[in-house]
């Protein structure tokens, strides 16, 4: 299966990747040093193609903003062999990946007791709270990676007009489901946690549940669309 897959995709692409060891049972494939959607797309495409290649000995893959970590079983495949196989896999769009765009809708009650910093974000942007809500919920945000907390999505695509500095003094407790803006990014706190992002709303969805067959509602490479709901709708969906 793997030989046929490699023959189909052809020679190693010239995409600037670097493959580096990460301990004795992992490696990373780096594509750059920036937070960039095109660069992250290479990470996601490589991850998809690696999974489809079904190389024996792969244990887990972890996509990040600009790199892909691959853990492996050294008793089944060595670093040099895996490096060679990864070097042959494409990471560009249109390389036969057949990927579809999956959009996950997240209902959010904006402002008030559910998003106490919405007024500050609006003042910083020179907008009304309603304008901020319309702008924030009008985008399909690419999930660059999950991190910080289980299921915390780092999202790309926030409108520059909504860029807002983090709090000078982070909160010691943020409710699970809180939607926030921190600098140039927006995201969701899946669990109660300390944090310094500006809170603009909250979702009633349980984003991370280790008891579910699929613990996460989304994964890196998916897109998120926020859908405004009322406080009554929020309470009804708990």
N, C-alpha and C positions, 0 to 999 in steps of 0.2 A: 504493500500500500504506500509506504513512505517513498520508495524509489520512483513509483509512478507519479506521486505528488511533486517530487523534486524535478523530474523530467519535464512535467507540465509547466512549472514556473520558470525553468531555465536558469540562467546564470545569476550569480550574486548581484543585487542592485547596488549602485553607487549612491548611497544615501547618507554617508557620513557616520554610520553607526560604529560604536566601539564596544567590544565584548570584553568584560573584565571579570576576574574571579571575585567572589564574595564569600570567603571562607572555603571550607573543604567540600561543601555540598550545595553550592549556589553560585550563580553568576548573574551579572547585570548586562543588559544591552542598552547602551546610552545613545541618544540621538542629538543631544545638545544640552544647553544649560538655561533655557528660557521657558517661561510659561507661555506657550504658544499653541493655538488650536491645531495648526497644520502639523507641528511637531508631535503633539499628543496623538493625532490621528495615526501617525506612523506606529506609535507604541501600540495603539488598539488593534491596528491591522496585523501587526506582527503577532500579537497575542492570539488573535482569531486564527491566523494561519498555523501557528504553532499547535494550537489545540486540534485543529483539523488534521495536522500531519500525524498526530498520535505516535510520537517518538517514544519508544520504550525507555523507562527510567525517569521520566518527568514526574515530579511529585506535586508541584504547585507553581502557579505564575502569579505575580503581583505587579500590575501596571501602576505607574506613577505619572507625574506630569510629563517627564521627559525620558523615562527609562522603563525597562521591563526586567524585573527580577525573576529568575527561573531557579527553583530549587529542584534537585535531582538526587537520585539514589546512586552513589558512587560505585556500588557493587554491580550495577546494571549498565551504567554509561559513565565514561570519564569526561573530564573537562574538555580536552582537546577534541574528542569525538563530538560532543554536544556543540562546541563552538563552531565546528565545521558545518554541522547540520543547520544551526541557526544562521550562519553566514549565507546560506543558500536560500533562505526564506525571504520572500518579498514583504515590504512594509508600505507599499504605495497603494493609493486608491485605484480601483479599476484593474487590479492584478488578479482578477478571478476570485476575489474574496466573497462576492455574493452577499455582502453585509447589508442588512436593512436597518433603517433608523427607528429605534424603539423609543417612544415617548411615554413617560410615566407622569400622569396627572396627580398633583399633590394639592388637595384642598387646603386653603389657608384663611384663617380669620385674621384680618389685618387690624392693627392699632388697638387703642384702649388697653384693657387689662392683658390682652394677648400680644401686644407689640408696643411696649411703652416708649420705645425710642423712635417710633415712626415720625412723631412731631419734630424731633431733632434732625432726622434724615431729610425731612421736607424743608426745614429751615435752612439746612446746609446747601441743599440743591436749589433753593429759591422757588420752590413749588408748593402747591397745596398737598395735603395728605392724599387726597383722591387722585391727584396726578401721579404721585409716587406709586400708588397701588396699581394704577393703569399701566404705568411704564414697567414696573417690576413683573407684572403678570402677563406681559405681552411677548415675552421671549421664551424660546425653547433653549434651555441651558444644557450645554454639554457637560457630562460628568467626567472630569479629568481623572479623578482618582477618589478612592475612599481611604480615610485615615483619621488620625487624632482620636476618634471614638469609633466603635464598630458601626458602620453604616453612615458616617459623616461624609456627605458628598462635597467635594471641592468643585465648584461649578464655574464654567467659563461662559462669557456672553453678557455679563452685567453692563448695562448702559453706563457710559462714562459719567453722565449727569447724576448718577446715584452713588458714585464713589464717595465713601464717607469714612473718616478716620475711626479706628477702634477707640473704645473707651479709655480714658487715661487711667482709670481704676477699674480693672475687670471685676465682674460680679463673682461671688463665691458660689452661687447656685443659679443655674439657668434651667427652666422647666424643659422636660423632654418634648420634642416637637417644635421647639422655637425656631423661627426663621430669622436669620440675621444678615447684616452686611458688615464686612470687615475690610476696610480699605477698598481694593478693586474687585472683591469677590463677594458672592452671596452663598449661603449654605444653610443646612438644617442640623440642629442638635438632636440626634436620635435618642439620646439618653440625658438624664439630668447631669449637669456638669458645670464646673466653673468656666468662665469665658469672658472675652472682652469685645465681642461683636455687638453691634447695635441691633436690638431686637425690634423687628417690624411686624411680626405676626406669629401665628402658631398653627400647626396642623393637628387634627385629632387622630391621624393615622399612627399606628405603631410601626415605625420604620424598621426597627430591628427587633426580632423575636427569635431567640435561639431554639425555641420549642417548635417553630414552624419548619416544614420540610424545606422551604427556601427562607432562611433567616432574614434576608434583605429584600426589600421591594424593588431594588434596582441594582445595577452594577456599573463599574467604570465602562464608558463607551455609550451608555444609554443617555437619553435626554430627559430633563425634567421641565414640566410646565406647571406653574403655580396658578391655581384657580381660586379666586376670591369667594368666600362664603360668609354668611352672617354668623353672629354669636349663637343664635338659636340653632342654626345648622351645625355649628361646631359641637354644641352640647349634645345634639341628637345623635352624633356620629361617634361619641366616645364609647 
